[in-house]
Amino acid sequence: YKQTEVKNTVQLVLDTITDALLEGKSIELRNFGVFKVKVRKPRQGRNPRTGETVPVPSRKVAVFKPGLELKERLK
């Protein structure tokens, strides 16, 4: 395979995962893991310079949970 073909294929896979996450879906890659979106709750943070408490709004973050086979192979 040409390097550009491999690069385009990998980019297409990553773009597909990103699009699914943006739609709120989760992606499971068998024996590898699961990508999903998690909503973090709003909380009180602290400005490290002044010590003042500031509100931190809720937000969405992408998370990855490794599958069993990946966990076993990494041991």
N, C-alpha and C positions, 0 to 999 in steps of 0.2 A: 504494500500500500504506500501511496505517496504521503508525505508528511502533511500536506495541506488537506488531504482527504480525512486523515485521522483527526487533525485539528478541528475541521468542520463538523465531524461526527460527534466529537466530545463536546463541542460548543452547543450543538443541537440538543444533546442530552441535558446539559446544564440549563439551557434556556427552557426546556420543557419542565424540568423540576421547578425552576423559578416561577414559571407561569402558573403551575399547579399550586404552589405555595401562596402566590398572590390571590388565587381564587379561594383560598382557605382549605384546600384539600391536603391530604397527607400522601406521601409517596413511600411505598415499601419496596425495597430491593431485596429479594429473597436471600437469606443467609448473610446479608451485609448489614442492613439496618433500615430505619425509618426516619424520614425527614418530615417534620410537621411544624405548624405555626402555633406558638403558645402566647397567650395574652398575660402580660405581667400586670399585677394589680397596682393601682396608684399607691404611693407611699410618701412618707416624709423623709427627705434627704437633708444633708448638712453641707453648707458651703465650707470647704476646708480652710479657707483664708480667714473668714470672719466668724465661723462657728454658728452662723445664723441658719435656722431650719428653713428649708424651702420645699414646697410641694413638688413631687415628681409625678407627672401624669401616667396613666396606664399606657402601655404600648405593646405592639406585637413584635415577637422575635422568632427567628427560625431556630429550631433545635434539631439535633440528631441523636437518635438512640441506637447504639450498635446492636446487631442481631447476635444470637447465641454463637453461631459459627465464627463470626468475627471476634467475639470476646474470647473464645477458646483458642483461636490461632494467635491472639496477641499475648497470651499468657506465657 
